[in-house]
Amino acid sequence: MRIVTNKELSSYKVLPFDLYTENKGKIFEAGEVLTPGKLIMLKNYIKIYTEDFSGDADANNGETQDITGDKVASKVLNFSYEALDVNDFETVINKDGYVKMETQVKIKYFYKRILDLLIQGYYEEGLLKLNSLVGIIKTEIYKQVHRSSKGSKIRFLGEYELCHPLNVAVISGLIAQKLEFSALNIDQVILAALLHDIGKLKIELTDSEAMLTMNEEEVKDHPIIGYKLIREKFELPEEIAKVSLEHHENNDGSGYPQGLSSDYISEYSQIINVANYYDNLAFNRTHTLVTNNKEALRTMLEVGTKRFSAKMLYTFIHMFNYDDSKDFNDMVV
């Protein structure tokens, strides 16, 4: 028996061998399509084994393979986080951020390439790489931010369509950690946050400029579009899809599209609602103008439990230093 890693599994489109638990209970058979949902489910197992080995996952240089070993021809699919050249992507960075500048650029570039895959309809390949991004956030970002509590230094700055989902994912995962969620649930929260605005994508266009940046009133149908994409095209679990559907629902029932309230809003959505509103405040995407983290936190408290779950709001507030008053605009380079 040989241990199979999640990294190895993410390199396959179709499983080339049977998978077993430590007690030799069969999990999946060779030939099954490895959807992103199945990869997330496999994270429930501490160790996964196989009796067979059909090739070196690292030998294919990150290219996706099917059961016959045929390589996916399109160059758009052939990229990895490690191989990205930061000099190929110009972007704004947070000069005071906890995360290294090179890492900020690589993560944003990697996420942009993933969005391009999804826009072009490469759902399975894009979601495999999105799962990789969840791991990158946990290893490359969380190891840097745990030492301090200044929210302004955690954020990605620059292009809203790239930075906003990343910021919501990072902050939501930190809230889930603070609430002592399981490793699997933290991964699901991060993934759901990365996809929460996916309904704003126009799939027929061919680059990430398709991400709509119109005001909220013009895109009120994006939660429903996103939910359908995640369930029907991406084939991800309901708890992840619900976040796209519910991230504009309010605790008092005044949100949309369903007018849900209180505990009728899923726990993942309650977390991501807080992170989403905070980052929209910081990006000046709300009706309230703020210039720094202190003003953003004060606004969150003023909005209070009319909009947010008390548990999620106060967990979030207590994570950050309330005296963090560095102007967001002064952190850009």
C-alpha positions in Angstrom: 0.0 0.0 0.0 1.2 3.5 -0.8 0.1 6.8 0.7 -1.5 9.2 -1.8 -1.3 12.9 -1.1 -3.9 15.5 -1.9 -1.3 17.3 -4.1 -1.0 14.1 -6.2 -4.7 13.6 -6.4 -5.3 17.2 -7.6 -3.1 16.4 -10.7 -5.6 13.9 -12.1 -8.8 14.5 -14.0 -9.8 10.9 -13.7 -8.6 8.6 -10.9 -6.0 6.0 -12.3 -6.1 3.7 -9.3 -8.4 2.6 -6.5 -8.3 4.6 -3.2 -8.5 3.0 0.2 -8.7 3.9 3.9 -6.0 2.8 6.3 -8.2 -0.2 7.1 -8.4 -1.1 3.4 -12.0 0.1 2.9 -12.4 1.3 -0.7 -13.2 5.0 -1.1 -13.2 5.4 -4.9 -12.6 3.1 -7.8 -10.2 3.7 -10.7 -11.9 5.6 -13.5 -14.0 7.9 -11.4 -13.9 11.6 -12.3 -12.2 13.5 -9.5 -14.5 16.5 -9.2 -13.5 19.3 -6.8 -16.3 18.2 -4.5 -14.8 14.7 -4.3 -11.3 16.2 -3.6 -12.8 18.2 -0.7 -14.5 15.1 0.7 -11.2 13.2 0.6 -9.7 15.8 3.0 -11.9 14.1 5.7 -9.4 11.2 5.7 -6.2 11.5 7.6 -4.4 9.1 5.2 -5.4 7.7 1.8 -3.8 4.7 0.2 -3.6 2.9 -3.1 -2.3 -0.5 -4.1 -1.4 0.6 -7.6 0.6 3.4 -9.2 0.1 4.5 -12.7 2.6 7.3 -13.0 4.5 10.0 -11.2 2.2 12.9 -10.6 5.1 15.3 -10.4 6.5 14.1 -13.7 3.8 15.7 -15.7 4.9 19.3 -14.7 1.5 20.1 -13.4 -0.4 19.3 -16.6 -3.8 17.6 -16.1 -4.1 14.0 -17.4 -7.0 11.7 -18.1 -7.2 8.0 -17.6 -5.3 7.2 -20.8 -2.5 9.6 -19.9 -3.3 12.1 -22.7 -2.2 15.6 -22.0 -4.6 18.5 -22.1 -3.4 20.4 -25.2 -4.4 24.0 -24.4 -1.6 26.1 -23.0 -4.2 28.0 -20.8 -4.4 24.9 -18.6 -0.7 24.4 -18.1 0.3 26.6 -15.2 1.1 26.2 -11.5 1.6 28.6 -8.6 5.2 27.7 -8.2 6.1 28.3 -11.8 4.5 31.7 -12.1 6.8 34.6 -12.9 5.9 37.7 -10.9 7.5 39.9 -13.6 4.7 38.8 -16.0 2.0 40.5 -14.0 1.8 44.1 -13.0 -0.3 44.9 -10.0 -0.7 47.1 -7.0 0.5 45.7 -3.7 0.1 46.4 0.0 3.5 47.8 0.9 2.8 47.5 4.7 1.2 44.0 4.4 2.3 41.1 6.5 2.5 38.9 3.4 5.7 39.2 1.3 5.3 41.5 -1.8 6.3 38.7 -4.2 3.7 36.4 -2.6 1.0 39.0 -2.9 1.7 39.3 -6.7 1.9 35.5 -7.2 -1.4 34.8 -5.4 -3.2 37.6 -7.3 -1.7 36.3 -10.6 -2.6 32.7 -9.8 -6.2 33.7 -9.0 -6.5 35.8 -12.2 -5.4 32.7 -14.2 -8.0 30.6 -12.4 -10.8 33.1 -13.2 -9.7 33.0 -16.8 -10.2 29.2 -16.8 -13.6 29.5 -15.2 -14.7 32.2 -17.7 -13.6 30.0 -20.6 -15.6 27.1 -19.3 -12.7 25.0 -17.9 -14.6 24.3 -14.7 -13.0 21.2 -13.5 -9.4 22.4 -14.2 -10.1 25.8 -12.7 -11.6 24.3 -9.5 -8.7 21.9 -9.1 -6.4 24.9 -9.1 -8.8 26.8 -6.8 -8.4 24.0 -4.3 -4.7 24.5 -4.6 -5.2 28.2 -3.8 -7.0 27.3 -0.6 -3.9 25.5 0.5 -1.7 28.4 -0.6 -3.7 30.8 1.5 -3.3 28.6 4.6 0.4 28.2 4.1 1.6 31.3 2.5 -0.7 33.9 4.1 -1.8 32.5 7.5 1.8 31.8 8.6 2.5 35.5 8.2 -0.7 37.1 9.6 -1.0 35.1 12.9 1.6 37.3 14.6 -0.5 40.5 14.6 -4.0 41.8 14.5 -4.0 44.7 12.1 -6.6 44.2 9.5 -5.2 46.8 7.2 -2.0 44.7 6.8 -3.8 41.5 5.9 -5.7 42.9 2.8 -4.7 42.7 -0.8 -4.9 46.1 -2.5 -5.6 47.0 -6.1 -8.0 45.4 -8.6 -11.3 44.8 -6.9 -12.3 41.8 -9.0 -9.1 40.0 -7.9 -8.5 41.4 -4.4 -12.1 41.3 -3.0 -12.6 37.6 -3.2 -9.1 36.9 -1.9 -9.6 39.3 1.0 -13.0 37.8 1.9 -11.4 34.3 1.7 -8.5 35.2 4.0 -10.7 36.9 6.6 -13.4 34.3 6.5 -10.9 31.5 7.0 -9.4 33.4 10.0 -12.8 33.7 11.5 -13.4 30.0 11.0 -10.1 29.3 12.7 -11.0 31.6 15.6 -14.3 29.6 16.0 -12.2 26.4 16.0 -13.8 24.9 12.9 -12.3 21.6 11.7 -9.6 21.8 9.0 -12.1 20.5 6.4 -14.7 23.2 7.3 -12.0 25.9 7.2 -11.1 24.8 3.7 -14.7 24.9 2.7 -15.2 28.4 4.1 -12.2 29.6 2.2 -13.3 28.0 -1.0 -16.9 29.3 -0.6 -15.5 32.8 0.0 -13.3 32.6 -3.2 -16.5 31.7 -5.1 -19.0 34.0 -3.3 -19.2 36.5 -6.2 -18.8 34.0 -9.0 -22.2 34.9 -10.3 -20.7 38.2 -11.5 -18.8 36.3 -14.2 -20.0 36.5 -17.8 -18.8 33.1 -19.0 -19.1 33.9 -22.7 -16.3 36.4 -22.5 -12.7 35.3 -22.6 -10.9 37.2 -19.8 -11.4 38.4 -16.3 -12.6 41.8 -17.5 -15.9 39.9 -17.6 -16.1 40.3 -13.9 -18.9 42.9 -13.5 -18.2 46.0 -11.4 -21.7 47.6 -11.7 -23.4 48.7 -8.5 -25.4 46.3 -6.4 -28.8 47.3 -7.7 -27.8 46.3 -11.2 -26.5 42.8 -10.3 -29.0 41.7 -7.7 -29.4 38.4 -9.6 -25.8 37.4 -9.2 -26.4 35.3 -6.0 -28.8 33.1 -7.9 -26.5 32.8 -10.9 -23.6 32.0 -8.7 -25.5 29.3 -6.8 -26.6 27.6 -10.0 -23.0 27.7 -11.4 -21.6 26.1 -8.2 -24.2 23.4 -8.0 -24.8 22.6 -11.6 -21.5 23.3 -13.3 -18.9 23.1 -10.6 -20.7 20.2 -8.8 -19.7 21.5 -5.3 -21.5 20.7 -2.1 -24.7 22.6 -1.1 -23.0 24.3 1.9 -20.5 26.0 -0.5 -23.1 26.9 -3.1 -25.4 28.4 -0.4 -22.7 31.1 0.4 -23.1 32.5 -3.1 -26.9 32.5 -2.7 -26.9 34.0 0.8 -24.0 36.4 1.1 -26.4 39.4 0.8 -28.9 38.1 3.3 -29.2 40.2 6.5 -29.7 39.0 10.1 -32.9 40.9 10.3 -34.4 39.6 7.1 -33.9 42.8 5.1 -31.4 41.3 2.6 -31.8 39.5 -0.8 -32.6 37.3 -2.8 -34.7 35.3 -0.3 -35.1 37.6 2.7 -33.7 35.0 5.1 -33.0 36.0 8.7 -31.1 34.8 11.7 -30.3 31.0 11.8 -32.1 30.5 8.5 -28.8 31.9 7.0 -26.2 29.1 6.9 -23.2 29.4 9.2 -20.7 29.7 6.4 -22.8 32.5 4.9 -22.9 34.3 8.3 -19.1 34.3 8.4 -18.7 35.4 4.8 -21.4 38.1 5.1 -19.2 39.8 7.8 -15.9 39.5 5.8 -17.7 40.6 2.6 -19.2 43.8 4.1 -15.9 44.7 5.8 -13.9 44.4 2.6 -16.5 46.3 0.6 -16.2 49.1 3.2 -12.5 49.2 2.8 -12.8 49.3 -1.0 -15.5 52.1 -0.6 -18.1 49.9 -2.3 -20.8 50.9 0.2 -22.7 54.1 1.0 -20.4 54.7 4.0 -17.1 56.3 3.3 -14.2 55.0 5.5 -10.4 55.6 5.1 -8.9 53.2 7.5 -9.5 50.0 9.5 -10.6 51.8 12.6 -13.4 53.5 10.8 -14.4 50.3 9.1 -14.7 48.4 12.4 -16.7 51.3 13.9 -19.1 51.2 11.0 -19.5 47.4 11.4 -20.4 47.9 15.1 -22.9 50.6 14.2 -24.6 48.4 11.6 -24.5 45.6 14.3 -26.8 42.7 14.5 -29.4 44.1 12.2 -27.1 42.9 9.4 -24.8 40.4 11.0 -24.9 37.4 13.3 -23.7 38.6 16.7 -21.4 35.6 17.1 -19.7 36.2 13.8 -19.6 40.0 14.1 -17.9 40.0 17.5 -15.6 37.2 16.7 -14.4 39.3 13.7 -14.2 42.5 15.7 -12.1 40.9 18.4 -9.6 39.6 15.9 -8.4 43.1 14.9 -6.7 46.0 16.7 -9.3 48.7 17.0 -6.6 51.5 16.9 -5.4 50.5 13.4 -5.8 53.9 11.8 -3.3 53.8 8.9 -5.0 55.2 5.8 -5.7 52.5 3.2 -4.5 54.7 0.4 -1.1 55.2 2.1 -0.4 51.5 1.9 -0.5 51.2 -1.8 2.6 50.9 -4.0 
